[in-house]
Structures are given as structure tokens and as C-alpha cells.
Amino acid sequence: MSVDGYIDDASPERLRLSTPADFDRVDGVRAACDAILVGAGTVRADDPKLLIKSPERQRRRVARGLPRQLTKVTLTSSGDLDPGSRFFTTGDSPKLVYAASPAVPALKERLADAGEVIDAGDPVDLRRMLADLAGRGVRRLMVEGGGGVHTRFLTEGLADELQLVVAPFFIGDPAAPRFVHPGVFPQSPARPMRLAEVTRIGDLVLMRYLIKSRR
């Protein structure tokens, strides 16, 4: 995020806040996880691949008996997902879509074999989703965005760790998206997170927090 807490500006083009060194760090974090999750809004806006890019990291995963790529996960209330997006068309790992109950029938028909649609309640119940992922062998889930998804995981006390990278500039536009939306957070001044690591990445700063207020 920017120094003032934004993850993008308000222009039509995606603002890149990170650097190649930080993108490589993120790739390493992905390689240490079982699955990666973004919201449907991020799938529509950014069309991410959500792949581990480094061939060496892929080889190391295979040597440990893990799939070469992460299981991809998204969640949606409306069911507005394009089976032609790169979330579905790249990589040979499972693609899981946790959808609100009313959207499930039409979404199953639209996606066909592109991904598996799972009924996650109405509205989408994150605990129900996490229980299903655990049943599929997912032990470490990377929640990569966007702001609405970050907000839900934090406000519902479902995040164990927060990795926050701050870019060396301001956005200053109230119309731009923020890292989190307004909400009632359990990580209040009375229950602070614990700072576990601070790392300089060029002019970026990584702050890794452990969240004490778990479910």
C-alpha cells in the first residue's frame, strides 16, 4: 500500500506499487502456501494468473511432494465471473469458487469445467469456506486481495499473519481503493498486533505482524 493506505489510484490503469524485488518475495511466499485466494472483484479488475513464477520454486515444491502450483480460490456473492479469465485458464491446479447460495446454479452452468463451484451459504460464510479448504488439505492459505476480502478476514478474526509492504509515496485520492474498508477490527489499540519482522526492500518496507486476536 502507499504511505497513506491506498492499494491503487482512481485511474482506469492498474497502479503498480511494488518492485521486481518485492514481486519475487511474494512469489516465495506463494511457494510456501497450499492455496491462494482473491475476491471476485480482483479477478474481474486485475485478471491475475496467481501462479508461482519461479521454476526453481516449482521444482522444490514437487520434491517435497507438493503440487507444482497453488490451488486457486475465489469467492463471489453475485456469481459474476468469466470462465475465460486467467484465474481459470492458467495453471493446472484446482480452481475453487465459493459462491453465495443463490448464485450457485447459474455459476455452475457458466463455468462448466473451468472450476469447481461450492455453495458457501448466503452470504458467503468464511468459516464454512475455510473448513472446506481444510478438508481438502489446505493448511496455509495466502489471502492476496482485494480490500473487501482483507477487511472481512481481519474484522472476523480469521487472519493469523499480516504482511504489509509500504511504498514510498502518497496517493491522496479519497476515490481510490484502500487496503481495508471501514470496519470494526479486533486489532484495536487495546488488542494490538505483534510486530515480528521489519525488512527493507529497496525503498519499500515490509512489516510482518502476528495477529493475537484469533478466532
C-alpha positions as YAML, in Angstrom:
chain: A
units: angstrom
residues:
- id: 1
  name: MET
  ca: [0.00, 0.00, 0.00]
- id: 2
  name: SER
  ca: [1.01, 3.65, -0.28]
- id: 3
  name: VAL
  ca: [2.18, 5.54, 2.79]
- id: 4
  name: ASP
  ca: [-1.40, 6.82, 3.22]
- id: 5
  name: GLY
  ca: [-3.01, 3.39, 2.95]
- id: 6
  name: TYR
  ca: [-4.13, 3.04, -0.69]
- id: 7
  name: ILE
  ca: [-3.62, -0.02, -2.89]
- id: 8
  name: ASP
  ca: [-4.36, 1.72, -6.20]
- id: 9
  name: ASP
  ca: [-5.28, 5.11, -7.60]
- id: 10
  name: ALA
  ca: [-8.60, 6.04, -9.19]
- id: 11
  name: SER
  ca: [-7.41, 5.84, -12.82]
- id: 12
  name: PRO
  ca: [-8.51, 3.06, -15.20]
- id: 13
  name: GLU
  ca: [-4.99, 1.62, -15.34]
- id: 14
  name: ARG
  ca: [-3.68, -0.57, -12.52]
- id: 15
  name: LEU
  ca: [-1.11, 1.26, -10.39]
- id: 16
  name: ARG
  ca: [1.93, -0.88, -9.61]
- id: 17
  name: LEU
  ca: [3.13, -0.09, -6.12]
- id: 18
  name: SER
  ca: [5.66, -2.92, -5.82]
- id: 19
  name: THR
  ca: [9.08, -3.51, -7.34]
- id: 20
  name: PRO
  ca: [10.59, -6.59, -9.03]
- id: 21
  name: ALA
  ca: [12.33, -7.48, -5.76]
- id: 22
  name: ASP
  ca: [9.06, -7.42, -3.86]
- id: 23
  name: PHE
  ca: [7.25, -9.39, -6.56]
- id: 24
  name: ASP
  ca: [9.93, -12.05, -6.18]
- id: 25
  name: ARG
  ca: [9.42, -12.04, -2.40]
- id: 26
  name: VAL
  ca: [5.69, -12.54, -2.94]
- id: 27
  name: ASP
  ca: [6.46, -15.43, -5.27]
- id: 28
  name: GLY
  ca: [8.43, -17.02, -2.44]
- id: 29
  name: VAL
  ca: [5.51, -16.58, -0.05]
- id: 30
  name: ARG
  ca: [3.19, -18.19, -2.58]
- id: 31
  name: ALA
  ca: [5.53, -21.15, -2.91]
- id: 32
  name: ALA
  ca: [5.28, -21.75, 0.86]
- id: 33
  name: CYS
  ca: [1.47, -21.93, 0.80]
- id: 34
  name: ASP
  ca: [-1.09, -24.53, -0.23]
- id: 35
  name: ALA
  ca: [-3.65, -22.19, -1.78]
- id: 36
  name: ILE
  ca: [-4.10, -18.55, -2.76]
- id: 37
  name: LEU
  ca: [-7.32, -16.53, -2.50]
- id: 38
  name: VAL
  ca: [-8.56, -13.33, -4.12]
- id: 39
  name: GLY
  ca: [-12.06, -11.91, -4.30]
- id: 40
  name: ALA
  ca: [-14.12, -11.96, -7.48]
- id: 41
  name: GLY
  ca: [-13.65, -8.20, -7.80]
- id: 42
  name: THR
  ca: [-9.89, -8.70, -8.07]
- id: 43
  name: VAL
  ca: [-10.40, -11.44, -10.67]
- id: 44
  name: ARG
  ca: [-12.52, -9.04, -12.74]
- id: 45
  name: ALA
  ca: [-10.36, -5.93, -12.30]
- id: 46
  name: ASP
  ca: [-6.83, -7.36, -12.44]
- id: 47
  name: ASP
  ca: [-7.26, -10.69, -14.28]
- id: 48
  name: PRO
  ca: [-4.43, -12.26, -12.21]
- id: 49
  name: LYS
  ca: [-2.79, -15.58, -13.00]
- id: 50
  name: LEU
  ca: [-1.94, -16.33, -9.33]
- id: 51
  name: LEU
  ca: [0.91, -18.64, -10.28]
- id: 52
  name: ILE
  ca: [4.28, -19.43, -8.72]
- id: 53
  name: LYS
  ca: [6.60, -17.98, -11.36]
- id: 54
  name: SER
  ca: [9.99, -19.34, -10.34]
- id: 55
  name: PRO
  ca: [10.74, -22.73, -11.98]
- id: 56
  name: GLU
  ca: [13.17, -23.49, -9.14]
- id: 57
  name: ARG
  ca: [10.49, -22.91, -6.51]
- id: 58
  name: GLN
  ca: [8.14, -25.11, -8.50]
- id: 59
  name: ARG
  ca: [10.76, -27.87, -8.57]
- id: 60
  name: ARG
  ca: [11.31, -27.60, -4.83]
- id: 61
  name: ARG
  ca: [7.58, -27.98, -4.22]
- id: 62
  name: VAL
  ca: [7.46, -31.11, -6.35]
- id: 63
  name: ALA
  ca: [10.49, -32.50, -4.50]
- id: 64
  name: ARG
  ca: [8.54, -32.04, -1.23]
- id: 65
  name: GLY
  ca: [5.60, -33.95, -2.66]
- id: 66
  name: LEU
  ca: [3.51, -30.82, -3.27]
- id: 67
  name: PRO
  ca: [1.73, -29.78, -6.46]
- id: 68
  name: ARG
  ca: [3.77, -27.52, -8.72]
- id: 69
  name: GLN
  ca: [1.19, -24.74, -8.41]
- id: 70
  name: LEU
  ca: [-1.16, -23.49, -5.71]
- id: 71
  name: THR
  ca: [-4.84, -24.27, -5.53]
- id: 72
  name: LYS
  ca: [-6.63, -21.08, -6.65]
- id: 73
  name: VAL
  ca: [-9.58, -19.84, -4.61]
- id: 74
  name: THR
  ca: [-12.06, -17.03, -5.10]
- id: 75
  name: LEU
  ca: [-15.35, -16.07, -3.51]
- id: 76
  name: THR
  ca: [-18.34, -14.32, -5.02]
- id: 77
  name: SER
  ca: [-21.78, -13.11, -3.98]
- id: 78
  name: SER
  ca: [-23.09, -12.30, -7.46]
- id: 79
  name: GLY
  ca: [-21.53, -15.12, -9.47]
- id: 80
  name: ASP
  ca: [-20.16, -12.59, -11.96]
- id: 81
  name: LEU
  ca: [-17.08, -14.49, -13.13]
- id: 82
  name: ASP
  ca: [-15.76, -15.05, -16.65]
- id: 83
  name: PRO
  ca: [-14.56, -18.60, -17.38]
- id: 84
  name: GLY
  ca: [-12.11, -17.04, -19.86]
- id: 85
  name: SER
  ca: [-10.25, -15.10, -17.15]
- id: 86
  name: ARG
  ca: [-6.68, -16.11, -16.38]
- id: 87
  name: PHE
  ca: [-7.74, -17.30, -12.93]
- id: 88
  name: PHE
  ca: [-9.36, -20.26, -14.72]
- id: 89
  name: THR
  ca: [-7.24, -20.63, -17.87]
- id: 90
  name: THR
  ca: [-3.70, -20.61, -16.44]
- id: 91
  name: GLY
  ca: [-2.06, -23.36, -14.43]
- id: 92
  name: ASP
  ca: [-3.12, -26.95, -13.87]
- id: 93
  name: SER
  ca: [-4.06, -26.62, -10.20]
- id: 94
  name: PRO
  ca: [-7.66, -26.81, -8.90]
- id: 95
  name: LYS
  ca: [-9.77, -23.66, -9.23]
- id: 96
  name: LEU
  ca: [-12.31, -23.35, -6.41]
- id: 97
  name: VAL
  ca: [-15.15, -20.83, -6.39]
- id: 98
  name: TYR
  ca: [-17.05, -20.31, -3.13]
- id: 99
  name: ALA
  ca: [-20.34, -18.71, -4.07]
- id: 100
  name: ALA
  ca: [-23.39, -17.39, -2.26]
- id: 101
  name: SER
  ca: [-26.20, -19.95, -2.42]
- id: 102
  name: PRO
  ca: [-28.48, -18.05, -4.86]
- id: 103
  name: ALA
  ca: [-25.64, -17.68, -7.39]
- id: 104
  name: VAL
  ca: [-24.56, -21.33, -7.38]
- id: 105
  name: PRO
  ca: [-26.83, -22.91, -10.06]
- id: 106
  name: ALA
  ca: [-26.18, -20.31, -12.76]
- id: 107
  name: LEU
  ca: [-22.49, -20.12, -11.94]
- id: 108
  name: LYS
  ca: [-22.05, -23.88, -12.24]
- id: 109
  name: GLU
  ca: [-23.61, -23.71, -15.68]
- id: 110
  name: ARG
  ca: [-21.49, -20.73, -16.75]
- id: 111
  name: LEU
  ca: [-18.15, -22.13, -15.57]
- id: 112
  name: ALA
  ca: [-18.81, -25.73, -16.62]
- id: 113
  name: ASP
  ca: [-15.45, -27.49, -16.26]
- id: 114
  name: ALA
  ca: [-13.41, -24.30, -15.73]
- id: 115
  name: GLY
  ca: [-13.66, -24.50, -11.95]
- id: 116
  name: GLU
  ca: [-15.48, -26.16, -9.08]
- id: 117
  name: VAL
  ca: [-18.33, -24.15, -7.56]
- id: 118
  name: ILE
  ca: [-19.02, -24.69, -3.86]
- id: 119
  name: ASP
  ca: [-22.09, -23.40, -2.00]
- id: 120
  name: ALA
  ca: [-20.75, -21.24, 0.84]
- id: 121
  name: GLY
  ca: [-24.05, -20.01, 2.28]
- id: 122
  name: ASP
  ca: [-25.85, -16.72, 1.93]
- id: 123
  name: PRO
  ca: [-23.95, -14.50, 2.45]
- id: 124
  name: VAL
  ca: [-20.67, -16.32, 1.83]
- id: 125
  name: ASP
  ca: [-19.52, -17.74, 5.18]
- id: 126
  name: LEU
  ca: [-15.74, -17.51, 5.50]
- id: 127
  name: ARG
  ca: [-15.56, -20.06, 8.31]
- id: 128
  name: ARG
  ca: [-17.55, -22.53, 6.22]
- id: 129
  name: MET
  ca: [-15.17, -21.89, 3.32]
- id: 130
  name: LEU
  ca: [-12.07, -22.36, 5.49]
- id: 131
  name: ALA
  ca: [-13.44, -25.60, 6.92]
- id: 132
  name: ASP
  ca: [-13.99, -26.91, 3.40]
- id: 133
  name: LEU
  ca: [-10.47, -25.91, 2.36]
- id: 134
  name: ALA
  ca: [-9.03, -27.64, 5.42]
- id: 135
  name: GLY
  ca: [-10.90, -30.77, 4.41]
- id: 136
  name: ARG
  ca: [-9.15, -30.55, 1.03]
- id: 137
  name: GLY
  ca: [-5.73, -30.46, 2.67]
- id: 138
  name: VAL
  ca: [-5.16, -26.69, 2.66]
- id: 139
  name: ARG
  ca: [-3.16, -25.81, 5.76]
- id: 140
  name: ARG
  ca: [-1.69, -22.46, 4.73]
- id: 141
  name: LEU
  ca: [-3.86, -20.04, 2.76]
- id: 142
  name: MET
  ca: [-2.47, -16.84, 1.25]
- id: 143
  name: VAL
  ca: [-5.14, -14.11, 1.07]
- id: 144
  name: GLU
  ca: [-3.88, -11.70, -1.57]
- id: 145
  name: GLY
  ca: [-6.76, -9.28, -2.03]
- id: 146
  name: GLY
  ca: [-8.56, -7.10, -2.55]
- id: 147
  name: GLY
  ca: [-9.67, -4.61, 0.09]
- id: 148
  name: GLY
  ca: [-13.09, -6.15, 0.71]
- id: 149
  name: VAL
  ca: [-11.58, -9.60, 1.29]
- id: 150
  name: HIS
  ca: [-8.82, -8.17, 3.52]
- id: 151
  name: THR
  ca: [-11.47, -6.37, 5.56]
- id: 152
  name: ARG
  ca: [-13.59, -9.48, 6.09]
- id: 153
  name: PHE
  ca: [-10.69, -11.69, 7.17]
- id: 154
  name: LEU
  ca: [-9.44, -9.04, 9.60]
- id: 155
  name: THR
  ca: [-12.79, -7.99, 11.04]
- id: 156
  name: GLU
  ca: [-13.85, -11.61, 11.55]
- id: 157
  name: GLY
  ca: [-10.56, -12.50, 13.26]
- id: 158
  name: LEU
  ca: [-9.59, -15.11, 10.67]
- id: 159
  name: ALA
  ca: [-6.10, -13.92, 9.78]
- id: 160
  name: ASP
  ca: [-3.05, -15.29, 11.60]
- id: 161
  name: GLU
  ca: [-0.42, -13.08, 9.99]
- id: 162
  name: LEU
  ca: [-0.34, -9.81, 8.07]
- id: 163
  name: GLN
  ca: [2.44, -8.98, 5.61]
- id: 164
  name: LEU
  ca: [2.19, -5.30, 4.79]
- id: 165
  name: VAL
  ca: [4.52, -3.61, 2.30]
- id: 166
  name: VAL
  ca: [4.57, 0.20, 2.25]
- id: 167
  name: ALA
  ca: [5.54, 2.01, -0.95]
- id: 168
  name: PRO
  ca: [7.41, 5.35, -0.70]
- id: 169
  name: PHE
  ca: [4.73, 7.70, -1.97]
- id: 170
  name: PHE
  ca: [1.26, 9.09, -1.27]
- id: 171
  name: ILE
  ca: [-1.93, 8.67, -3.33]
- id: 172
  name: GLY
  ca: [-4.09, 11.23, -1.57]
- id: 173
  name: ASP
  ca: [-7.27, 10.47, -3.54]
- id: 174
  name: PRO
  ca: [-10.37, 9.65, -1.47]
- id: 175
  name: ALA
  ca: [-11.88, 7.91, -4.52]
- id: 176
  name: ALA
  ca: [-9.03, 5.38, -4.66]
- id: 177
  name: PRO
  ca: [-9.32, 1.93, -3.04]
- id: 178
  name: ARG
  ca: [-7.79, 1.43, 0.36]
- id: 179
  name: PHE
  ca: [-6.04, -1.59, 1.87]
- id: 180
  name: VAL
  ca: [-9.05, -2.17, 4.14]
- id: 181
  name: HIS
  ca: [-12.56, -0.74, 4.23]
- id: 182
  name: PRO
  ca: [-14.06, 0.91, 7.33]
- id: 183
  name: GLY
  ca: [-14.96, -1.77, 9.87]
- id: 184
  name: VAL
  ca: [-14.83, -2.85, 13.47]
- id: 185
  name: PHE
  ca: [-11.45, -4.54, 13.79]
- id: 186
  name: PRO
  ca: [-10.44, -6.84, 16.62]
- id: 187
  name: GLN
  ca: [-6.89, -5.48, 16.14]
- id: 188
  name: SER
  ca: [-7.79, -2.34, 18.08]
- id: 189
  name: PRO
  ca: [-5.39, -0.22, 20.17]
- id: 190
  name: ALA
  ca: [-6.44, -2.32, 23.15]
- id: 191
  name: ARG
  ca: [-5.50, -5.55, 21.30]
- id: 192
  name: PRO
  ca: [-2.56, -4.68, 19.07]
- id: 193
  name: MET
  ca: [-0.86, -6.96, 16.60]
- id: 194
  name: ARG
  ca: [2.72, -8.05, 17.36]
- id: 195
  name: LEU
  ca: [5.44, -6.83, 15.03]
- id: 196
  name: ALA
  ca: [7.54, -9.89, 14.11]
- id: 197
  name: GLU
  ca: [9.73, -8.53, 11.32]
- id: 198
  name: VAL
  ca: [10.73, -5.34, 9.51]
- id: 199
  name: THR
  ca: [12.62, -5.72, 6.22]
- id: 200
  name: ARG
  ca: [13.85, -3.10, 3.79]
- id: 201
  name: ILE
  ca: [13.24, -3.95, 0.11]
- id: 202
  name: GLY
  ca: [14.94, -1.07, -1.66]
- id: 203
  name: ASP
  ca: [12.76, 1.93, -0.83]
- id: 204
  name: LEU
  ca: [9.86, -0.33, 0.22]
- id: 205
  name: VAL
  ca: [9.34, -1.55, 3.78]
- id: 206
  name: LEU
  ca: [7.88, -4.96, 4.69]
- id: 207
  name: MET
  ca: [6.21, -5.17, 8.10]
- id: 208
  name: ARG
  ca: [5.15, -8.65, 9.18]
- id: 209
  name: TYR
  ca: [2.63, -8.70, 12.01]
- id: 210
  name: LEU
  ca: [1.35, -11.65, 14.03]
- id: 211
  name: ILE
  ca: [-2.29, -11.21, 14.94]
- id: 212
  name: LYS
  ca: [-3.07, -12.13, 18.52]
- id: 213
  name: SER
  ca: [-6.85, -11.80, 18.36]
- id: 214
  name: ARG
  ca: [-7.51, -15.09, 16.60]
- id: 215
  name: ARG
  ca: [-10.91, -16.75, 16.36]
...
